[in-house]
Amino acid sequence: MSADLKKSSSNGSEKSLINEEQQAKISEIRRLIGPLPEKLAIYCSDAAIARYLRARNWNVKKATKMLKETLKWRAEYKPEEIRWEEVAHEAETGKIYRSNYIDKHGRTVLVMRPSCQNSKSTKGQIRYLVYCMENAILNLPADQEQMVWLIDFNGFNLSHISLKVTRETAHVLQEHYPERLGVAILYNPPKFFEPFWTVAKPFLEPKTQKKVKFVYTDDPNTKKIMEDLFEMEKLESAFGGNDDSGFDINKYAERMREEDKRIPAFWTKSEAPPEPMPTSSVDLNSFDSDASDSGKVDGSASHVSDSEGLISDKSVLVTKGSDNGNGSKELLYR
């Protein structure tokens, strides 16, 4: 049986119908990963594992390695615990925010304005980006896995270019949020951006490169991209739409604080009945990215940094069956 994707052409996404062979690969990865703490088990839904498989052309060994790296990263970085108040200072200029409209396919839209950069901290910039990605995912409808990025280059100049931030951004997005980007619109990029794009492209997977679209207001052909993707009445005037309300940090802050309240329920196995606890525990240090496809892992503590806030004894009890990825968890993290 072919492992080719059965893509839907009606919803603008790459979400696929899983055939038997693909489902078997998903189950094999779940077996190789083993039991997980509740939040990581919720993360490892069938849909999430399929994204890692698609990102690695359905190669089980490569997808398992990639997923293990993400699980280590999520255990250390704890992206689901970032809250608005922690990153609000990064958001003040509107350099990244989730729009209050969606595209015609129902996808969440993240607006990015590199000229509005207000921080020299790479760590702070990446943490705010991660917060925005988690929020965008939180707001995806049940039938969508991907989002749209609208990148506004108004006011952009050479001083806004940072290869270090670009590399870090590409790494986090490609390695830990695979198959989340539907399309990235580069709106009115200046001519001097072209050589920068040439330098930046090697940091991107070929599949990601193809999702990047250049749009210019004086080019009717590229402008049609916007008209095909968005309801122009709802689209911001900065992108050729008819909404000129603009970004208001106070209103946005209020919106984010309210949405932060939804996060705990998103990461709780709330719909499943309580089950007995096993006597064994899972070691988070066992996620060895160099492990073979056999599923053997290295328990060396050198793979996890204590300073990043991991549980002090580095082991956690998990509920029976919490690694099956079905039921409520599939709904909670698509």
C-alpha positions as CSV (number, residue, x, y, z in Angstrom):
1,M,0.0,0.0,0.0
2,S,1.3,3.4,-0.9
3,A,2.1,5.8,2.0
4,D,1.4,8.8,-0.2
5,L,-0.8,11.4,1.5
6,K,-4.4,11.7,0.6
7,K,-4.7,15.5,0.8
8,S,-7.8,17.5,1.1
9,S,-8.1,20.1,-1.6
10,S,-11.1,21.9,0.0
11,N,-9.7,23.3,3.3
12,G,-6.4,24.7,2.4
13,S,-4.5,22.4,4.7
14,E,-2.3,19.4,4.4
15,K,-4.3,17.4,6.9
16,S,-4.6,13.9,5.5
17,L,-6.7,10.9,5.7
18,I,-4.6,8.2,7.4
19,N,-4.5,4.9,5.7
20,E,-3.7,1.6,7.4
21,E,0.0,1.7,6.6
22,Q,0.3,5.2,7.9
23,Q,-1.6,4.3,11.1
24,A,0.7,1.4,11.6
25,K,3.7,3.8,11.6
26,I,1.9,6.1,14.0
27,S,1.4,3.1,16.4
28,E,5.1,2.0,15.9
29,I,6.3,5.5,17.0
30,R,4.0,5.4,20.0
31,R,5.5,2.1,21.0
32,L,9.1,3.4,20.6
33,I,8.3,6.5,22.6
34,G,6.7,4.5,25.4
35,P,4.6,5.8,28.4
36,L,4.7,9.6,28.9
37,P,3.7,12.2,31.5
38,E,0.2,13.4,30.9
39,K,0.9,16.7,29.1
40,L,3.4,15.0,26.7
41,A,0.9,12.1,26.2
42,I,-1.7,14.6,25.2
43,Y,0.7,16.2,22.8
44,C,1.4,12.8,21.2
45,S,-2.0,12.4,19.6
46,D,-2.3,10.5,16.3
47,A,-2.6,13.8,14.4
48,A,0.6,15.2,16.1
49,I,2.6,12.1,15.3
50,A,1.4,12.1,11.7
51,R,2.8,15.7,11.4
52,Y,6.2,14.5,12.4
53,L,5.9,11.6,10.0
54,R,4.9,13.9,7.2
55,A,7.8,16.2,8.0
56,R,10.2,13.2,7.6
57,N,8.5,11.7,4.6
58,W,6.9,8.9,6.7
59,N,10.3,7.6,7.8
60,V,9.6,6.1,11.3
61,K,13.2,6.3,12.5
62,K,13.7,9.9,11.5
63,A,10.2,11.0,12.7
64,T,10.8,9.2,16.1
65,K,14.1,11.0,16.5
66,M,12.5,14.3,15.7
67,L,9.6,13.8,18.1
68,K,11.9,12.7,20.9
69,E,13.8,16.0,20.5
70,T,10.5,17.9,20.8
71,L,9.5,16.0,23.9
72,K,12.8,16.8,25.5
73,W,12.4,20.4,24.5
74,R,8.8,20.6,25.8
75,A,9.8,19.0,29.1
76,E,12.5,21.6,29.6
77,Y,11.1,24.7,27.9
78,K,7.5,24.1,29.1
79,P,5.9,26.2,26.3
80,E,2.4,25.5,27.6
81,E,3.3,27.3,30.9
82,I,4.2,30.6,29.2
83,R,1.6,33.3,30.1
84,W,0.9,36.8,28.7
85,E,2.4,38.7,31.6
86,E,5.7,37.0,31.1
87,V,6.0,38.1,27.5
88,A,3.8,41.2,27.3
89,H,6.8,43.5,27.0
90,E,7.8,41.8,23.8
91,A,4.4,42.4,22.3
92,E,4.0,46.1,23.0
93,T,4.8,47.3,19.5
94,G,2.7,44.7,17.7
95,K,5.6,42.9,16.2
96,I,3.7,39.6,16.4
97,Y,0.1,39.0,17.2
98,R,-2.8,36.8,16.4
99,S,-5.3,38.6,14.2
100,N,-9.0,38.7,15.0
101,Y,-9.9,37.3,11.6
102,I,-9.1,33.9,9.9
103,D,-8.5,33.1,6.3
104,K,-11.2,31.6,4.0
105,H,-10.1,28.1,5.1
106,G,-10.6,28.8,8.8
107,R,-6.9,29.0,9.6
108,T,-5.5,31.1,12.4
109,V,-3.6,34.1,11.2
110,L,-0.4,35.4,12.8
111,V,0.7,38.9,11.8
112,M,4.4,39.7,12.0
113,R,6.0,43.1,11.6
114,P,9.8,42.8,11.7
115,S,10.2,46.6,11.6
116,C,8.5,46.8,15.0
117,Q,11.2,44.8,16.8
118,N,11.6,46.2,20.3
119,S,14.0,43.8,21.9
120,K,17.7,42.8,21.6
121,S,17.2,39.6,23.5
122,T,17.1,36.5,21.3
123,K,15.9,34.5,24.2
124,G,13.0,36.9,24.8
125,Q,12.1,37.1,21.1
126,I,12.0,33.3,20.8
127,R,9.9,32.9,24.0
128,Y,7.3,35.3,22.7
129,L,7.3,33.6,19.3
130,V,6.6,30.3,21.1
131,Y,3.8,31.9,23.1
132,C,2.3,33.1,19.9
133,M,2.5,29.7,18.2
134,E,0.9,28.0,21.2
135,N,-1.9,30.5,21.3
136,A,-2.4,30.1,17.5
137,I,-2.7,26.3,17.9
138,L,-5.0,26.8,20.9
139,N,-7.4,28.7,18.5
140,L,-7.3,26.3,15.5
141,P,-10.6,24.8,14.6
142,A,-11.0,21.0,14.9
143,D,-10.7,20.5,11.1
144,Q,-7.4,22.5,10.8
145,E,-3.8,21.9,11.8
146,Q,-2.1,24.8,10.0
147,M,-1.9,28.6,10.2
148,V,-1.1,31.5,8.0
149,W,1.6,34.1,8.6
150,L,1.2,37.6,7.3
151,I,4.6,39.4,7.3
152,D,4.4,43.1,6.8
153,F,7.6,44.7,5.6
154,N,6.5,48.3,6.0
155,G,9.4,50.3,7.5
156,F,11.8,47.4,7.3
157,N,15.5,48.1,6.9
158,L,18.9,46.5,7.2
159,S,19.0,47.2,11.0
160,H,16.1,44.8,11.5
161,I,18.0,41.8,10.1
162,S,19.5,39.3,12.5
163,L,20.8,36.0,11.2
164,K,21.1,34.7,14.8
165,V,17.4,35.2,15.4
166,T,16.6,33.9,12.0
167,R,18.5,30.7,12.7
168,E,16.9,30.2,16.1
169,T,13.4,31.0,14.7
170,A,13.8,28.5,11.9
171,H,15.1,25.8,14.2
172,V,12.3,26.1,16.7
173,L,9.5,26.3,14.1
174,Q,10.8,23.5,11.9
175,E,11.9,21.1,14.6
176,H,9.2,21.6,17.2
177,Y,6.2,22.8,15.2
178,P,6.4,20.7,12.0
179,E,3.6,21.0,9.4
180,R,2.0,23.9,11.2
181,L,2.6,26.5,8.5
182,G,0.0,26.6,5.7
183,V,1.4,29.6,3.9
184,A,3.6,32.6,4.7
185,I,2.8,35.9,3.0
186,L,5.8,38.2,2.6
187,Y,4.0,41.5,2.0
188,N,5.9,44.3,0.1
189,P,9.5,43.1,1.0
190,P,12.1,45.7,-0.1
191,K,14.6,44.8,-2.8
192,F,17.5,44.5,-0.4
193,F,15.6,41.7,1.3
194,E,16.2,39.4,-1.7
195,P,19.9,38.7,-0.9
196,F,18.9,38.1,2.8
197,W,16.3,35.7,1.6
198,T,18.9,33.9,-0.4
199,V,21.0,33.5,2.7
200,A,18.1,32.5,4.9
201,K,16.6,29.9,2.6
202,P,19.1,27.2,3.4
203,F,17.9,27.3,7.0
204,L,14.5,26.2,5.7
205,E,13.2,22.8,4.5
206,P,12.4,22.8,0.8
207,K,8.8,22.0,1.7
208,T,8.7,25.2,3.8
209,Q,10.4,27.3,1.1
210,K,7.5,26.5,-1.2
211,K,5.0,27.8,1.3
212,V,6.5,31.3,1.2
213,K,4.7,33.7,-1.1
214,F,5.8,37.2,-2.1
215,V,3.0,39.8,-2.5
216,Y,3.3,43.3,-3.8
217,T,0.6,45.9,-3.8
218,D,1.5,47.1,-7.3
219,D,1.4,43.6,-8.7
220,P,-2.2,42.4,-9.6
221,N,-1.1,38.8,-10.0
222,T,0.4,38.6,-6.5
223,K,-2.4,40.7,-5.0
224,K,-4.8,38.0,-6.1
225,I,-3.2,35.7,-3.6
226,M,-4.7,37.9,-0.8
227,E,-8.1,38.0,-2.4
228,D,-8.2,34.2,-2.8
229,L,-7.2,33.7,0.9
230,F,-9.0,36.4,2.8
231,E,-12.4,38.2,3.1
232,M,-11.2,41.7,2.1
233,E,-13.7,43.4,4.4
234,K,-12.1,41.7,7.4
235,L,-8.4,41.9,6.3
236,E,-6.3,44.8,7.7
237,S,-5.8,47.8,5.4
238,A,-2.0,47.3,5.8
239,F,-2.4,44.1,3.7
240,G,-4.8,45.7,1.1
241,G,-8.0,44.9,3.1
242,N,-10.8,47.3,4.3
243,D,-10.3,47.1,8.0
244,D,-8.3,50.1,9.2
245,S,-8.8,49.6,13.0
246,G,-5.1,48.7,13.5
247,F,-3.4,47.0,16.4
248,D,-4.3,48.1,20.0
249,I,-2.0,46.6,22.6
250,N,-4.5,47.2,25.5
251,K,-7.3,45.4,23.7
252,Y,-4.9,42.6,22.7
253,A,-3.5,42.2,26.2
254,E,-7.1,41.8,27.6
255,R,-7.8,39.2,24.9
256,M,-4.6,37.3,25.7
257,R,-5.2,37.3,29.4
258,E,-8.7,35.8,28.8
259,E,-7.3,33.1,26.5
260,D,-4.5,32.2,29.0
261,K,-7.3,31.0,31.2
262,R,-8.2,28.3,28.7
263,I,-4.7,26.8,28.6
264,P,-4.9,24.5,31.7
265,A,-8.0,22.7,30.3
266,F,-6.3,22.3,26.9
267,W,-3.6,20.3,28.6
268,T,-5.7,18.3,31.0
269,K,-7.2,14.8,30.3
270,S,-10.5,16.1,31.6
271,E,-12.9,13.9,29.6
272,A,-11.4,10.6,30.5
273,P,-12.4,8.8,33.8
274,P,-9.7,8.4,36.4
275,E,-7.5,5.3,36.1
276,P,-5.2,3.6,38.6
277,M,-1.6,4.7,38.8
278,P,1.2,2.2,37.9
279,T,4.0,1.5,40.2
280,S,6.7,2.4,37.6
281,S,7.8,5.9,36.5
282,V,9.1,7.3,33.3
283,D,12.5,9.0,33.1
284,L,12.4,12.2,31.0
285,N,16.1,11.8,30.4
286,S,15.4,8.7,28.4
287,F,14.5,10.7,25.3
288,D,17.8,10.2,23.4
289,S,17.7,11.8,20.0
290,D,20.4,9.4,18.8
291,A,18.5,6.3,19.7
292,S,18.0,3.8,17.0
293,D,14.7,2.7,15.6
294,S,14.8,-0.2,18.0
295,G,13.5,2.1,20.7
296,K,16.5,1.8,23.0
297,V,17.3,5.0,24.8
298,D,20.1,6.3,26.9
299,G,19.3,7.4,30.4
300,S,22.2,9.7,30.7
301,A,21.3,12.9,32.6
302,S,23.5,14.9,30.3
303,H,20.7,15.2,27.8
304,V,18.5,17.4,30.1
305,S,19.3,20.6,31.8
306,D,18.3,20.9,35.5
307,S,18.3,24.7,35.2
308,E,15.4,24.7,32.8
309,G,12.9,23.7,35.5
310,L,12.5,20.0,35.1
311,I,10.9,18.0,37.9
312,S,13.6,17.7,40.6
313,D,13.8,13.9,40.7
314,K,13.5,13.7,36.9
315,S,10.8,11.1,37.0
316,V,7.0,11.3,37.0
317,L,4.2,8.8,37.5
318,V,1.9,8.4,34.5
319,T,-1.7,7.1,34.3
320,K,-2.3,3.8,32.7
321,G,-3.0,4.1,29.0
322,S,-1.9,7.8,28.9
323,D,0.2,7.1,25.9
324,N,-2.5,5.9,23.6
325,G,-3.2,9.4,22.1
326,N,-6.9,8.7,21.5
327,G,-10.1,10.1,22.8
328,S,-10.0,13.5,24.5
329,K,-6.3,13.9,23.9
330,E,-6.8,13.8,20.1
331,L,-9.3,16.7,20.5
332,L,-7.1,18.6,22.9
333,Y,-4.0,18.7,20.7
334,R,-4.6,18.2,17.1
